[in-house]
Each structure stands twice: as structure tokens, then as C-alpha cells.
Amino acid sequence: MLISKAIAHPDVFEHINPDDHQVAYGSCQRWYPTTFQRLAGCGPCAATNIFYYLTYEQRSPADRLQSQKDWVALMKELWHYVTPSLRGVHKLSMFYKPMLAFAQTKGIELEYYLCEVPEAVYRRPSLAKMIDFLADALDNNAPIAFLNWHNGEVKNLSRWHWVTIIQLDYEEDKGKASVTILDEGILKKADLALWIKTTTLGGGFVYFTKSNGD
């Protein structure tokens, strides 16, 4: 039996891309103004997706992101916190620590949760444990940032790259699983079981929830 978990309001990410008048989903690093930002901006883009989703319900209609221009404004703001080095945002700590700091500037306290997938195969969590982690996040209505150092045999994932997971589909025995992701303003589906089996470098996952009282 196939089990599905997803965030409650995926439509929050939908907006019209003025370049082709097609629906875009969330942020896209190609929209950044500078060459380096366009090359290295996947981390800040994932941060933008997640922060916007976590704060959507508290925003007034006038403060919601209705256009690509609105998304880029938040992407630029997040860039100053989730700032890539010459190697990009290549560690989970380079993502979650500045996200916590950025949220505090907005009066929001976040808690973070990690699932690391080390390069050493013997240290990696099982597929079942990864599924449990992602399912817990989505049960808490939290999109997940996915750092992929190496895509293995998953052709529609880019290596050394961040994407945002908004849905998980898995078999009841947890032998197979796929994720729906936001990547470059596009919805994609990626084979999670194939990734954990074939990635040579690993990566990791992180999600956030608001602290009690926010």
C-alpha cells in the first residue's frame, strides 16, 4: 500500500512566472541578479521557500508573495543570512544556524531537526529511518530542506544542491519511497530509495517548527 504525506497548503508556493506566463513553484536561483548568486543560490532559495511557508498564515494579504519580484525580494533578504561560500552552502549548519538567526530578527523562534546522511555508508541512516524523519516533518506541516551532495543514479537531481521537499510517498514496508520537491521554481519527483542506495557523498535533511508561543 502506498502512503502519502504532504504539507497542508502546497498552493502557497504557486505564482506566475512573468518570463513564460507559466505557474512557478517557490523560488528559483536563476532569478538572483548576480552571476555568483545564480550559481550558488540554491541554499538561500530553499531557505526562502521554507521561511515563507512557515510564516504565510501570519502575513497580511499585502505581505504575501504574489509575483516573482516579491519572491526575489525575500530571496535577497535570506541571502544575507544563508550566505554561500565559494563551495556554496555545503553544510547543514550553514543552513539551519542562519535560519534561526534570521527568524529571530522577525520575532520568531524556530526549532530545527536534522537527519544527516554521511559519506561513509556504514554511518548512514536506513531508508526506513529517513522516511520516518520526513514523515514526521510533513505531519507537522513543515517543508524539508534537502542537501544533496551527490545525486547517484537519480537523474533529475542536481549534485551539490539544495531543494525543498513538500511531499513523501512510500510503500508501507518502507522499501520504496519518492519525494516531491521544489527545484528552480519547478515541481519534480525524485526517487529517494535510489538516492540513498547510489549517492556516493550523501547529504542531509533539515526542517523547522515554530517554538511554542509563536
Rosetta silent file (secondary structure, phi, psi, omega in degrees, C-alpha in Angstrom):
SEQUENCE: MLISKAIAHPDVFEHINPDDHQVAYGSCQRWYPTTFQRLAGCGPCAATNIFYYLTYEQRSPADRLQSQKDWVALMKELWHYVTPSLRGVHKLSMFYKPMLAFAQTKGIELEYYLCEVPEAVYRRPSLAKMIDFLADALDNNAPIAFLNWHNGEVKNLSRWHWVTIIQLDYEEDKGKASVTILDEGILKKADLALWIKTTTLGGGFVYFTKSNGD
SCORE:     score description
SCORE:     0.000 S_00000001
   1 L     0.000  136.290  179.215    0.000    0.000    0.000 S_00000001
   2 E   -88.835  129.173  177.934    1.269    3.466   -0.899 S_00000001
   3 E  -109.900  135.404 -179.867    1.274    6.019    1.913 S_00000001
   4 E  -120.307  136.691  173.165    1.435    9.754    1.155 S_00000001
   5 E  -127.805  141.691 -178.241    2.432   12.604    3.436 S_00000001
   6 E  -155.848  158.905  171.372    2.433   16.255    2.361 S_00000001
   7 L   -64.288  157.627 -172.607    2.366   19.800    3.628 S_00000001
   8 L   -73.971  -30.423 -171.363   -1.159   21.130    4.093 S_00000001
   9 L  -133.576   68.634 -179.915   -1.021   24.040    1.654 S_00000001
  10 H   -62.768  -22.364 -179.926    1.277   23.420   -1.339 S_00000001
  11 H   -65.292  -15.980  177.190   -0.620   26.104   -3.270 S_00000001
  12 H   -55.581  -30.531 -174.930    1.164   28.706   -1.108 S_00000001
  13 H   -85.002  -11.045 -172.767    4.143   28.312   -3.455 S_00000001
  14 E   -78.805  132.275  172.946    2.266   28.856   -6.720 S_00000001
  15 E  -156.334  169.538 -175.639    2.712   32.085   -8.655 S_00000001
  16 E   -94.958  126.196  175.868    3.005   33.155  -12.287 S_00000001
  17 E   -78.795  117.875 -176.207    6.456   33.408  -13.855 S_00000001
  18 L   -68.375  -17.720 -179.255    6.403   36.579  -15.985 S_00000001
  19 L   -68.116  -41.822 -177.098    9.032   35.205  -18.390 S_00000001
  20 L  -126.916    2.378  178.685    6.794   32.487  -19.816 S_00000001
  21 L    61.765   23.196  175.569    3.476   33.121  -18.024 S_00000001
  22 E   -98.782  160.324  177.328    3.597   29.597  -16.609 S_00000001
  23 E   -69.245  129.336  172.820    2.986   28.639  -12.993 S_00000001
  24 E  -108.107  157.022 -177.178    6.187   28.679  -10.927 S_00000001
  25 E  -123.853  104.293  178.187    6.565   26.979   -7.556 S_00000001
  26 L    73.770 -153.154 -172.886    8.517   28.854   -4.934 S_00000001
  27 L   -89.885  170.362  179.623   11.890   30.479   -5.511 S_00000001
  28 L  -151.722  125.604 -175.463   14.492   29.961   -8.239 S_00000001
  29 H   -65.519  -22.399  178.131   18.190   30.808   -8.015 S_00000001
  30 H   -66.299  -14.017  179.735   18.225   31.899  -11.661 S_00000001
  31 H   -83.575  -11.014  178.103   16.183   34.937  -10.575 S_00000001
  32 L   -63.646  152.692 -174.770   19.029   36.360   -8.488 S_00000001
  33 L   -79.272  -27.432 -175.225   20.654   39.463  -10.028 S_00000001
  34 L  -104.637  158.014 -178.644   24.357   38.487   -9.900 S_00000001
  35 H   -61.076  -45.640 -179.071   26.212   35.648  -11.578 S_00000001
  36 H   -64.071  -39.925  178.053   27.530   34.195   -8.314 S_00000001
  37 H   -61.987  -40.132 -179.832   24.068   34.296   -6.743 S_00000001
  38 H   -68.482  -30.215  178.625   22.624   32.471   -9.717 S_00000001
  39 H   -79.724  -36.867 -168.888   25.348   29.818   -9.462 S_00000001
  40 H  -115.120    9.171 -168.986   25.347   29.364   -5.685 S_00000001
  41 L   -88.728   13.506 -177.241   21.886   30.450   -4.580 S_00000001
  42 H   -66.721  -36.660  178.558   20.138   27.100   -4.086 S_00000001
  43 H   -63.439  -53.451  176.505   20.587   27.197   -0.288 S_00000001
  44 H   -58.992  -31.746  178.045   19.101   30.665    0.180 S_00000001
  45 H   -67.676  -43.984  176.315   16.288   29.670   -2.190 S_00000001
  46 H   -61.747  -39.645  177.282   15.384   26.626   -0.107 S_00000001
  47 H   -62.516  -39.914  177.953   15.520   28.855    2.975 S_00000001
  48 H   -61.187  -48.290  178.806   13.187   31.317    1.255 S_00000001
  49 H   -55.562  -48.396 -173.775   10.670   28.588    0.463 S_00000001
  50 H   -70.303  -44.986 -178.682   10.675   27.269    3.993 S_00000001
  51 H   -63.680  -41.857 -179.841   10.582   30.596    5.814 S_00000001
  52 H   -62.753  -43.342 -179.451    7.758   31.880    3.646 S_00000001
  53 H   -63.047  -42.508 -177.599    5.685   28.757    4.195 S_00000001
  54 H   -67.694  -21.682 -176.951    6.184   28.846    7.966 S_00000001
  55 H  -110.928    2.657 -173.328    5.083   32.495    8.133 S_00000001
  56 H   -57.629  -47.160 -174.037    2.389   32.510    5.450 S_00000001
  57 H   -67.421  -24.031 -179.963   -0.615   32.370    7.752 S_00000001
  58 H   -87.048   -7.708 -177.262    0.645   35.279    9.853 S_00000001
  59 L   -84.737  142.711  172.533    1.148   37.536    6.833 S_00000001
  60 L   -71.439  158.578  177.763   -1.416   40.083    5.777 S_00000001
  61 H   -52.355  -35.589 -178.915   -2.673   39.738    2.183 S_00000001
  62 H   -70.837  -20.012 -176.439   -0.480   42.703    1.233 S_00000001
  63 H  -100.244    5.287  178.207    2.613   40.944    2.644 S_00000001
  64 L   -86.991  151.502 -173.928    2.143   37.682    0.761 S_00000001
  65 L   -83.180  108.011 -174.408    4.364   36.863   -2.207 S_00000001
  66 L  -102.740  -14.553 -172.599    2.249   37.326   -5.304 S_00000001
  67 L  -144.361  169.791  175.928    4.881   37.680   -8.014 S_00000001
  68 H   -60.312  -38.285  178.833    8.432   36.764   -8.977 S_00000001
  69 H   -59.407  -41.032  178.320    9.510   40.234   -7.857 S_00000001
  70 H   -64.418  -42.875  179.493    8.115   39.533   -4.378 S_00000001
  71 H   -63.069  -41.952 -178.952    9.942   36.197   -4.217 S_00000001
  72 H   -63.656  -36.663  178.994   13.229   37.766   -5.275 S_00000001
  73 H   -60.225  -43.269  178.233   12.938   40.390   -2.535 S_00000001
  74 H   -71.812  -36.626  175.804   12.739   37.652    0.121 S_00000001
  75 H   -58.232  -42.978  179.072   15.480   35.648   -1.600 S_00000001
  76 H   -64.987  -38.008  179.826   17.795   38.665   -1.356 S_00000001
  77 H   -65.368  -44.022  179.604   16.950   39.084    2.324 S_00000001
  78 H   -67.805  -30.410 -179.889   17.718   35.444    3.087 S_00000001
  79 H   -56.335  -34.617 -177.514   20.981   35.634    1.120 S_00000001
  80 L   -71.669  -10.477  177.365   22.416   37.918    3.802 S_00000001
  81 L  -112.543  -58.470  176.171   21.941   35.124    6.371 S_00000001
  82 L   -85.983   78.707 -169.720   22.125   31.825    4.477 S_00000001
  83 L  -100.739  120.223 -179.832   25.177   33.052    2.582 S_00000001
  84 L   -68.423  144.267  167.314   27.066   30.657    0.289 S_00000001
  85 E   -87.160 -171.152  175.974   30.818   30.347    0.450 S_00000001
  86 L   -63.072  -19.973  176.232   32.840   29.523   -2.649 S_00000001
  87 L   -98.199    8.056 -177.355   31.671   25.943   -2.075 S_00000001
  88 E    83.690 -165.881  173.030   28.071   27.030   -1.628 S_00000001
  89 L   -89.179   83.372 -165.652   26.011   26.280    1.474 S_00000001
  90 L   -97.947    5.628  176.536   27.761   22.940    1.770 S_00000001
  91 L  -134.519  149.816  179.229   26.979   22.006    5.379 S_00000001
  92 L   -60.496  -35.760 -178.510   23.697   21.625    7.247 S_00000001
  93 H   -65.983  -28.400  177.165   24.956   24.029    9.909 S_00000001
  94 H   -71.505  -11.499  178.779   25.416   26.729    7.255 S_00000001
  95 H  -100.532  -55.231 -170.930   21.692   26.416    6.653 S_00000001
  96 H   -75.898  -33.985 -179.157   19.964   25.932    9.982 S_00000001
  97 H   -64.190  -50.173  177.527   22.033   28.283   12.156 S_00000001
  98 H   -67.424  -27.334  175.341   21.479   31.391    9.986 S_00000001
  99 H   -63.983  -42.044  177.183   17.831   30.398    9.504 S_00000001
 100 H   -61.928  -42.949 -179.550   17.349   30.503   13.269 S_00000001
 101 H   -65.783  -42.229  179.428   19.089   33.905   13.402 S_00000001
 102 H   -62.432  -45.074  179.986   17.005   35.295   10.525 S_00000001
 103 H   -59.908  -38.568  179.607   13.768   34.160   12.146 S_00000001
 104 H   -62.641  -33.626  177.638   14.756   35.876   15.385 S_00000001
 105 H   -65.848  -18.878  177.893   15.088   39.185   13.532 S_00000001
 106 L  -100.194    8.497  179.946   11.399   38.731   12.650 S_00000001
 107 L    76.253   24.299 -176.713   10.432   37.936   16.235 S_00000001
 108 L  -119.845  131.194  175.824   10.042   34.222   15.507 S_00000001
 109 L  -101.503  124.069  179.045   11.655   31.389   17.447 S_00000001
 110 E  -112.435  151.529  168.659   12.286   28.230   15.458 S_00000001
 111 E  -113.416  145.556 -177.112   13.376   24.753   16.454 S_00000001
 112 E  -119.380  156.170 -177.937   15.316   22.629   13.994 S_00000001
 113 E  -137.583  132.280 -173.453   15.536   18.897   13.324 S_00000001
 114 E  -118.016  146.455  165.951   18.324   17.150   11.432 S_00000001
 115 E  -134.697  103.831 -178.023   18.807   13.901    9.582 S_00000001
 116 E   -88.148  142.235  177.075   22.390   13.615    8.393 S_00000001
 117 E  -122.264   91.063 -173.571   23.414   11.223    5.624 S_00000001
 118 L   -68.212  164.130  176.038   27.211   10.894    5.911 S_00000001
 119 L   -63.470  -40.494 -179.826   29.561    9.952    3.115 S_00000001
 120 L   -68.900  119.098 -173.679   30.526    6.755    4.965 S_00000001
 121 H   -60.158  -39.174 -175.712   27.829    4.233    4.057 S_00000001
 122 H   -67.186  -17.209 -179.849   28.022    2.362    7.374 S_00000001
 123 H   -94.864   -3.902 -174.705   27.143    5.583    9.254 S_00000001
 124 L   -77.923  148.934  171.917   24.071    6.405    7.204 S_00000001
 125 L   -69.139  155.901  175.929   20.513    6.064    8.464 S_00000001
 126 L   -71.556  163.636  174.997   18.391    3.392    6.835 S_00000001
 127 H   -57.990  -40.377 -179.931   15.778    4.304    4.258 S_00000001
 128 H   -60.425  -41.506  179.283   13.112    3.497    6.861 S_00000001
 129 H   -68.089  -37.224  176.086   14.615    5.997    9.323 S_00000001
 130 H   -64.030  -42.905  178.206   14.794    8.657    6.624 S_00000001
 131 H   -59.928  -45.110  179.473   11.158    8.009    5.767 S_00000001
 132 H   -59.760  -42.443 -179.809   10.190    8.339    9.440 S_00000001
 133 H   -62.404  -48.862 -178.318   12.068   11.641    9.699 S_00000001
 134 H   -66.608  -38.448  178.705   10.443   13.104    6.596 S_00000001
 135 H   -64.175  -40.247  177.088    7.001   11.827    7.567 S_00000001
 136 H   -60.496  -42.914  179.184    7.312   13.473   10.994 S_00000001
 137 H   -60.504  -49.306 -176.317    8.187   16.772    9.331 S_00000001
 138 H   -69.329  -32.137  173.365    5.256   16.652    6.944 S_00000001
 139 H   -62.765  -27.269  176.574    2.896   15.566    9.733 S_00000001
 140 L   -92.336   12.497  177.980    3.990   18.815   11.415 S_00000001
 141 L    58.472   41.406 -177.186    3.221   20.725    8.196 S_00000001
 142 L  -119.036  117.833  170.840    6.909   21.540    7.745 S_00000001
 143 L   -64.085  154.528 -174.789    8.647   21.576    4.347 S_00000001
 144 E  -118.257  133.160  172.636   12.101   19.971    4.433 S_00000001
 145 E   -84.467  128.699 -176.637   15.376   21.303    3.082 S_00000001
 146 E  -117.186  114.738  175.848   17.271   18.522    1.311 S_00000001
 147 E   -96.038  117.145 -179.850   21.026   18.886    0.771 S_00000001
 148 E  -112.991  106.774  177.594   22.228   16.514   -1.938 S_00000001
 149 L   -74.940  -33.754 -179.615   25.998   16.323   -2.264 S_00000001
 150 L  -148.759  130.471 -172.076   25.806   13.647   -4.932 S_00000001
 151 L   -85.284   -6.138 -179.474   22.729   12.502   -6.823 S_00000001
 152 L    59.585 -129.846 -178.244   23.883    8.968   -7.574 S_00000001
 153 L   -95.792    9.676  178.878   21.653    7.429  -10.239 S_00000001
 154 L   -85.602  104.676 -169.334   18.795    9.878   -9.714 S_00000001
 155 L   -70.812  -27.859 -175.436   18.879   11.760  -12.996 S_00000001
 156 L   -97.141   19.069  170.430   16.536   14.622  -12.100 S_00000001
 157 L  -112.787  138.931  175.194   18.523   15.720   -9.040 S_00000001
 158 L   -91.587  142.723  178.967   21.488   18.070   -9.324 S_00000001
 159 L   -77.236  158.045  179.142   24.583   17.326   -7.260 S_00000001
 160 L    52.141   57.767 -166.053   25.856   19.768   -4.593 S_00000001
 161 E  -150.174  145.666  173.679   22.381   21.251   -4.436 S_00000001
 162 E  -104.846  138.535  170.682   19.543   22.188   -2.075 S_00000001
 163 E  -135.409  173.603 -177.757   15.881   21.539   -2.846 S_00000001
 164 E  -117.849  121.240  179.251   12.663   21.739   -0.809 S_00000001
 165 E   -88.450  130.143  178.024   10.608   18.606   -0.086 S_00000001
 166 E  -122.343   -7.391  179.081    6.844   19.123    0.158 S_00000001
 167 E  -153.387  148.308  178.530    5.542   15.548   -0.232 S_00000001
 168 E  -131.551  131.592  174.728    6.625   11.990    0.538 S_00000001
 169 E  -124.762  128.656 -177.561    5.189    8.798   -0.985 S_00000001
 170 E  -149.196  154.586  176.315    6.319    5.432    0.319 S_00000001
 171 E   -73.739  151.300 -176.330    5.395    1.787    0.455 S_00000001
 172 L   -57.811  -34.379  179.702    4.003    0.512    3.732 S_00000001
 173 L   -81.767   -0.984  178.373    7.061   -1.725    4.225 S_00000001
 174 L    62.626   28.650  176.868    9.298    1.332    3.620 S_00000001
 175 L   -88.071  -20.522  178.463   11.212   -0.438    0.900 S_00000001
 176 L  -136.416  147.907  179.424   10.492    2.246   -1.691 S_00000001
 177 E  -159.948  147.922  173.190    9.977    5.981   -1.398 S_00000001
 178 E  -137.074  158.829  179.391    9.870    9.108   -3.536 S_00000001
 179 E  -126.992  144.992  170.401    9.698   12.798   -2.718 S_00000001
 180 E   -96.593  128.964 -173.408    8.073   15.744   -4.450 S_00000001
 181 E  -126.303  155.529  166.375   10.429   18.702   -4.449 S_00000001
 182 E   -97.045  125.392 -178.689   10.572   22.355   -5.364 S_00000001
 183 E  -148.780  118.242  178.634   13.638   22.965   -7.522 S_00000001
 184 L    58.077   35.797  178.768   14.323   26.024   -9.689 S_00000001
 185 L    76.626   11.058 -175.831   10.661   27.041   -9.461 S_00000001
 186 E  -121.838  146.467  170.687    9.554   23.630  -10.776 S_00000001
 187 E   -85.024  130.326  176.771    7.801   20.653   -9.150 S_00000001
 188 E  -133.933  158.958  173.864    9.790   17.418   -9.528 S_00000001
 189 E  -119.138  129.699 -175.791    9.511   13.889   -8.185 S_00000001
 190 E  -125.883  143.933 -177.662   12.705   12.119   -7.111 S_00000001
 191 E   -81.553  103.576 -177.421   13.379    8.516   -6.127 S_00000001
 192 H   -69.959  -38.499 -179.821   14.548    8.665   -2.508 S_00000001
 193 H   -63.726  -40.891  178.099   15.279    4.947   -2.267 S_00000001
 194 H   -67.839  -36.266  179.429   17.523    5.106   -5.320 S_00000001
 195 H   -61.880  -51.667 -176.613   19.261    8.186   -3.944 S_00000001
 196 H   -65.957  -26.757 -179.831   20.218    6.626   -0.601 S_00000001
 197 H   -77.224  -32.169 -169.376   21.338    3.473   -2.411 S_00000001
 198 H  -117.473  -10.980  178.540   23.532    5.169   -5.020 S_00000001
 199 L   -64.710  135.988 -179.171   24.727    8.534   -3.673 S_00000001
 200 L   -93.756  -17.065 -176.136   28.478    8.424   -3.107 S_00000001
 201 L  -116.196  -22.306 -179.804   28.711   11.503   -0.865 S_00000001
 202 L    87.249 -145.508 -176.478   25.388   11.667    0.968 S_00000001
 203 E   157.645 -131.933  178.926   23.857   14.895    2.219 S_00000001
 204 E   169.522  175.989 -176.619   21.113   15.519    4.719 S_00000001
 205 E  -135.212  146.990  175.772   17.746   16.940    5.654 S_00000001
 206 E  -147.930  139.182  172.731   16.603   19.701    7.988 S_00000001
 207 E  -137.415  168.358 -174.457   13.224   21.108    8.905 S_00000001
 208 E  -131.563  147.166  169.272   11.901   23.715   11.305 S_00000001
 209 E  -130.417  154.795  176.559    8.899   24.181   13.545 S_00000001
 210 E   -74.202  140.736  175.451    7.847   27.245   15.451 S_00000001
 211 L   -67.585  155.660  178.155    8.537   27.181   19.175 S_00000001
 212 L   -55.913  135.259  179.996    5.533   27.157   21.463 S_00000001
 213 L   102.543  -16.561  178.117    4.006   30.578   21.733 S_00000001
 214 L   -90.043    0.000    0.000    4.819   31.697   18.159 S_00000001
